Amino acid sequence: MSFYYSKITLNQETKDWINVSDYNADPTGNTDSSASIQAAINDASSSGKVVIFPPGTYRVDKTLKIIHPKQKAVKLMGIGADNSYYGIHTGDTSTVTITRSENSDHDLIHAEGRGLTIEGIVFDGKGTQGNAINITRGFELRIKNSHFYNIRGYAIEGYSVQNANIEGNHFNKSGSTNNSVLYLGGGKHGVTNTVNVFNNHFERNFGTDIEIATSEDEKDYAEFIFITNSHFESTDDTGGIIKSTPLLEVGKVRGLEVDNSFFYGGNGPLIKTVNDYAKGITVSNTFFLGDRTVGKKWEPLKSYKKGDFIVPSTRSGYIYIADKSGESGEVEPNFISDIKQYHDGTVEWKVFSNTIEKRGDLSIENAPSNLIELSKGKGISFIGNQFSTAKNSYIYIGIDVKSFQQFGNIFLHENESSNVTEILYEKK
């Protein structure tokens, strides 16, 4: 999936740009560019100019720092035409990527201050534990149209972030058991408040996608958080489930609105509240889908050799496969060397070099017990949402939850045999 923005070319002359190429940053990724890029950032911090990155891969062996209080508003901008996960793997030279050395775990960017904008950049974490971006006191922060890939720390870790927009980003194969992908919380510089998380895509991540003020620190507090038009999915490339952590975990938050989004979960709850101070939460116009409710899974049918049980097909260009049990399907005749997928109308088939597998309807065996777990909090509303597939309940309400209401929700009973309860109140 790609993100596009207004294309800017290097032949446009402007006095408001600082080009990292003029500071000898290496776009091949073969050498360390951290000193060159840091020098460009320092000049931008004093001048207010925009730091631009021509297409290429920039390796930084040290954390890039943007420090308050003397800093002017700084903007880091990739001017590649396309910023996508796929560009990392196809050698697409149009993308702008900031990465680290193999086996290093430092943060790529640390920022303290106001008015920081990051746009059009791929952050490749190389699968190590360091964060991509750590932000403290992020007043009027803007991160948009960027891609966070293989960051096993936090993709974005933000404290005291205020009046901020996180928009149009893709978070991919990031986070871990101990680190969420996006963390928003308060700290010594104040609460996090008024943050718009809009039109973002979270997929194939290994940790909770978004955590909001979940630590034990009493200063870790957030308010007025908006999550809209976003997609959360815990499956990997094959459709398998890679985590059981919540997709959204809510702690000490006053005022959270989730609207017009999609949650496709793993084995754990999709949204979970974990603190009594979670209050004023509204979830609306959002679809919640538990694991293994629709779709299919692969099951070995039979190991075939070329010529086994093959009979002519009535369809031109295909052959017909049948085994002694009556399982059958059509496939192109060059299946012996190619990977093919096809559908015969009732069951999907996949053909490997000498093996054929079928894919039938999935069970709810790995569905979460509850799609939503509201263990704590008060003033929580669910309005106009759709829920599908859980083992026990779609919405679980703990005894510590005060003032819960729901209106106009649709509960899709696709798994009636599981005796699922729409809303389960814990007995007091």
C-alpha positions in Angstrom: 0.0 0.0 0.0 1.4 3.4 -1.0 1.0 7.0 0.1 1.1 9.9 -2.4 1.4 13.6 -1.9 2.1 16.6 -4.0 5.3 15.9 -5.8 8.1 18.4 -5.4 11.2 18.3 -7.7 14.7 19.4 -6.8 14.9 21.8 -9.7 12.4 24.1 -7.9 14.6 26.8 -6.3 13.6 28.1 -2.9 15.5 29.7 -0.1 13.4 27.8 2.5 15.0 24.4 1.8 18.0 22.6 3.3 19.0 19.6 1.2 20.8 16.9 3.1 22.7 16.1 -0.1 24.5 19.5 0.4 25.7 18.2 3.7 27.1 15.0 2.1 24.5 12.6 3.3 24.9 9.3 1.6 21.7 8.1 -0.2 23.1 4.6 -0.8 23.0 3.6 2.8 26.5 2.3 2.6 28.0 4.8 5.0 26.8 6.6 8.2 24.9 9.8 7.4 24.0 10.8 11.0 26.5 13.6 11.2 25.5 15.1 7.9 21.8 14.9 8.6 22.3 16.3 12.2 24.1 19.3 10.8 21.2 19.9 8.4 18.7 19.6 11.3 20.8 22.0 13.4 20.8 24.6 10.7 17.0 24.2 10.2 16.5 24.5 14.0 18.0 27.9 14.0 16.6 29.1 10.6 13.2 27.5 10.4 13.9 26.0 7.0 12.6 22.7 5.7 15.1 19.7 5.7 14.5 17.7 2.5 15.7 14.2 1.7 16.1 13.2 -2.0 15.2 9.6 -2.8 17.5 7.1 -1.3 18.4 5.1 1.9 20.0 7.1 4.7 21.8 5.1 7.4 22.1 6.8 10.8 24.4 5.2 13.3 23.5 7.7 16.0 20.1 9.2 17.1 19.1 12.3 15.2 18.2 15.0 17.8 15.8 17.9 17.6 16.0 19.8 20.9 13.9 22.5 22.6 13.8 25.4 23.7 15.7 27.4 21.1 14.5 25.4 18.2 12.2 26.9 15.6 9.6 24.7 14.0 11.4 22.0 12.0 10.1 19.9 9.1 11.8 16.8 7.8 10.4 15.9 4.4 11.1 13.1 2.0 10.7 14.1 -1.6 10.4 10.6 -3.1 7.3 10.0 -5.2 6.2 7.0 -3.3 6.6 5.8 0.3 5.7 2.2 0.7 6.7 -1.0 2.5 7.0 -2.6 -1.0 9.7 -0.1 -2.0 12.0 -1.4 0.8 12.0 -4.8 -0.8 12.0 -4.1 -4.5 14.9 -1.7 -4.6 12.6 1.1 -5.6 14.9 4.1 -5.6 12.0 6.6 -5.5 11.5 6.1 -1.8 13.2 8.0 1.1 14.2 5.6 3.9 15.9 6.3 7.2 17.4 3.2 8.8 20.0 2.0 11.2 22.9 -0.5 11.0 22.2 -4.2 11.4 22.0 -5.2 15.1 22.0 -1.6 16.4 19.1 -0.5 18.6 19.3 3.2 19.1 16.3 5.5 18.4 16.3 6.9 14.9 15.0 10.3 16.0 14.6 12.0 19.4 12.7 15.3 19.5 12.0 17.7 22.3 10.0 20.7 21.3 7.3 22.3 19.3 6.2 22.4 15.7 8.0 19.3 14.4 6.7 17.9 11.1 7.8 14.6 9.6 6.4 13.7 6.1 7.0 11.2 3.4 9.7 9.1 5.0 10.0 5.3 5.4 11.5 4.3 8.8 13.1 0.8 8.6 14.1 -0.5 12.0 15.9 -3.7 10.8 14.0 -5.7 13.3 15.9 -4.5 16.4 14.5 -3.1 19.7 15.2 0.6 19.2 12.4 3.1 18.6 11.8 4.9 15.4 10.7 8.3 16.9 10.8 9.3 20.5 9.1 12.6 21.3 8.8 14.7 24.5 6.9 17.9 24.6 5.5 17.5 21.1 3.4 20.6 20.8 1.8 20.9 17.4 3.5 17.7 16.2 2.6 16.4 12.7 3.6 13.0 11.4 2.0 12.1 8.1 2.3 10.0 4.9 5.2 8.0 6.3 5.8 4.3 6.8 7.1 2.5 9.9 8.5 -0.9 9.1 10.1 -3.6 11.2 10.5 -1.3 14.3 10.5 -3.7 17.3 10.6 -0.9 19.8 7.9 1.9 19.6 7.3 3.2 16.1 6.2 6.5 17.8 6.6 7.0 21.5 5.1 10.3 22.5 4.9 12.1 25.9 3.3 15.5 26.5 2.1 15.6 22.9 -0.4 18.3 22.4 -2.5 19.7 19.4 -1.0 17.0 17.2 -1.9 15.2 14.0 -0.7 11.6 13.1 -2.2 11.1 9.7 -2.0 8.9 6.7 0.8 6.6 8.0 1.3 2.9 7.6 2.6 0.9 10.6 3.9 -2.5 9.5 5.6 -5.4 11.3 6.4 -3.3 14.3 6.1 -3.4 18.1 6.7 -6.3 20.4 5.3 -8.0 23.4 6.7 -5.2 25.6 6.3 -2.3 23.2 3.2 -1.0 21.5 3.5 0.5 18.0 2.2 3.9 19.0 2.3 5.1 22.6 0.7 8.4 23.7 1.0 9.5 27.3 1.8 12.2 29.7 5.0 13.1 31.6 6.9 15.7 33.5 6.0 18.3 30.9 2.3 17.7 31.2 -0.5 15.6 29.8 -1.0 14.5 26.2 -4.0 16.2 24.8 -5.9 16.9 21.6 -4.3 14.3 19.3 -5.9 13.3 16.0 -4.9 9.8 14.8 -6.5 9.9 11.4 -6.5 7.6 8.4 -3.7 5.3 9.6 -3.2 1.7 8.8 -1.9 -0.8 11.4 -1.1 -4.3 10.1 1.0 -7.3 10.9 2.4 -5.7 14.0 3.7 -7.7 16.9 2.5 -5.6 19.9 -0.6 -3.6 20.8 -1.2 -1.1 18.0 -2.0 1.9 20.2 -1.5 2.3 23.9 -2.8 5.4 25.6 -1.4 6.3 29.1 -1.3 2.7 30.4 1.8 2.9 32.7 1.7 3.2 36.5 3.3 6.6 36.4 0.7 9.0 37.9 1.8 11.7 35.4 1.1 9.5 32.5 -2.3 10.9 31.6 -4.0 11.8 28.3 -7.2 13.6 27.2 -9.1 14.4 24.1 -7.8 11.7 21.8 -9.5 11.1 18.4 -8.9 7.9 16.4 -10.8 8.0 13.1 -10.9 6.4 9.7 -8.2 3.9 10.7 -7.6 0.2 10.0 -6.2 -2.3 12.6 -5.4 -5.9 11.6 -3.4 -8.5 13.4 -2.9 -11.1 10.6 0.4 -11.8 8.8 1.0 -12.4 5.1 -0.6 -15.8 5.1 -3.7 -14.8 7.1 -2.4 -16.3 10.3 -2.6 -14.5 13.7 0.6 -13.2 15.1 -0.5 -11.7 18.5 -3.0 -11.9 21.3 -2.5 -8.4 22.7 -5.3 -5.8 22.4 -5.2 -3.7 19.3 -6.1 -0.6 21.4 -5.4 -0.4 25.1 -6.7 2.5 27.1 -5.4 3.6 30.5 -5.7 7.0 32.2 -7.6 8.8 29.5 -10.3 11.5 29.7 -12.1 11.8 26.5 -11.4 9.3 23.8 -13.4 9.0 20.5 -13.0 6.1 18.1 -15.0 6.5 14.9 -15.4 5.0 11.5 -12.6 2.4 11.8 -12.0 -1.3 11.4 -10.6 -3.8 13.9 -9.7 -7.3 12.9 -8.2 -9.0 15.9 -6.1 -11.9 17.0 -6.8 -14.2 20.0 -7.1 -11.3 22.5 -9.6 -8.5 22.9 -9.7 -5.8 20.3 -10.1 -2.9 22.7 -9.3 -3.1 26.4 -9.6 -0.6 29.3 -7.1 -1.1 32.1 -7.5 1.9 34.5 -10.3 3.4 36.6 -9.4 6.8 35.1 -10.5 5.7 31.6 -13.6 7.9 31.2 -15.6 9.7 28.5 -15.0 7.0 25.8 -17.2 6.9 22.7 -16.9 4.2 20.0 -19.1 4.7 17.0 -19.6 3.5 13.4 -16.8 0.9 13.7 -16.6 -2.7 12.7 -15.1 -5.3 15.1 -14.2 -8.7 13.7 -12.8 -11.5 15.8 -10.3 -14.0 14.6 -11.3 -16.8 12.2 -14.9 -15.8 11.6 -14.9 -15.4 7.9 -12.4 -16.4 5.4 -10.6 -19.8 5.0 -7.7 -21.8 6.2 -5.4 -24.2 4.3 -5.6 -27.9 5.0 -3.5 -30.5 3.2 -5.6 -32.4 0.7 -3.2 -34.9 -0.7 0.4 -35.0 -1.9 0.2 -35.4 -5.6 2.7 -36.3 -8.2 2.3 -35.3 -11.8 -0.3 -37.5 -13.4 -2.1 -38.6 -10.2 -5.8 -38.7 -10.6 -5.9 -36.3 -13.5 -8.8 -36.3 -15.8 -9.7 -33.9 -18.6 -11.5 -30.7 -17.6 -14.5 -29.2 -19.4 -12.8 -25.8 -19.1 -10.2 -24.8 -21.6 -6.6 -24.5 -20.2 -7.3 -26.4 -17.0 -7.0 -29.9 -15.7 -9.2 -31.6 -13.2 -7.8 -33.1 -10.0 -9.6 -35.7 -7.9 -8.5 -38.1 -5.2 -10.1 -41.3 -3.9 -12.1 -39.5 -1.2 -13.9 -37.5 -3.8 -12.1 -34.2 -3.1 -11.6 -32.4 -6.4 -10.7 -29.2 -8.1 -9.4 -27.6 -11.3 -6.0 -26.3 -11.8 -3.8 -25.0 -14.7 -1.7 -27.7 -16.2 1.7 -26.1 -15.3 0.9 -26.4 -11.6 3.9 -28.7 -11.1 6.3 -25.8 -11.3 4.2 -22.8 -10.3 2.4 -21.7 -7.2 -1.3 -21.2 -8.2 -4.5 -20.3 -6.4 -7.9 -20.9 -7.8 -11.5 -21.4 -6.8 -13.9 -24.0 -8.1 -17.0 -22.3 -6.7 -17.2 -23.9 -3.3 -13.6 -24.4 -2.1 -10.4 -22.6 -2.8 -7.3 -24.6 -3.7 -3.6 -23.8 -3.7 -1.1 -25.8 -5.7 2.6 -26.1 -4.8 5.4 -27.9 -6.7 3.9 -31.3 -5.9 1.3 -30.7 -3.2 -2.3 -29.5 -3.4 -4.0 -28.0 -0.4 -7.6 -26.9 0.0 -9.0 -24.1 2.0 -12.4 -24.4 3.6 -14.3 -22.3 6.0 -12.5 -21.3 9.2 -13.8 -22.2 12.7 -13.9 -19.8 15.7 -11.4 -21.9 17.6 -8.9 -19.1 18.0 -11.5 -16.3 18.3 -11.0 -14.0 21.3 -13.2 -14.7 24.4 -14.5 -11.1 24.3 -14.1 -8.7 21.5 -14.2 -5.7 23.9 -13.1 -5.9 27.5 -14.1 -3.0 29.6 -12.6 -3.9 32.9 -12.4 -0.4 34.3 -13.6 3.1 33.5 -16.8 5.2 33.4 -18.9 7.1 30.9 -18.4 4.6 28.1 -20.6 4.6 25.0 -20.8 2.2 22.0 -23.0 3.6 19.2 -23.8 2.2 15.8 -21.0 -0.4 15.7 -21.0 -3.9 14.2 -19.6 -6.9 16.1 -18.8 -10.4 14.7 -17.3 -13.5 16.3 -16.2 -14.1 19.9 -16.3 -17.1 22.2 -18.0 -15.6 25.2 -19.2 -12.1 24.6 -19.0 -9.3 22.2 -18.7 -6.7 24.9 -17.6 -7.6 28.4 -18.5 -5.1 31.2 -16.5 -5.5 34.5 -17.9 -4.6 37.9 -15.7 -1.5 38.0 -17.2 0.0 35.0 -19.7 2.9 35.7 -22.2 4.4 33.3 -22.0 2.2 30.2 -24.5 2.7 27.4 -25.0 1.2 23.9 -27.3 2.2 21.1 -27.9 1.0 17.6 -25.2 -1.7 17.6 -25.4 -4.7 15.3 -24.3 -8.1 16.7 -23.8 -10.5 13.8 -24.5 -14.1 15.0 -22.3 -16.0 12.6 -21.2 -18.4 15.4 -24.4 -19.2 17.2 -23.0 -22.6 18.3 -20.5 -20.9 20.6 -23.4 -19.5 22.8 -21.9 -16.1 22.5 -23.5 -13.3 24.6 -23.8 -9.9 23.1 -23.1 -7.9 26.3 -21.9 -9.7 29.4 -22.0 -7.9 32.7 -19.8 -9.3 35.4 -21.8 -10.2 38.4 -21.5 -7.8 41.4 
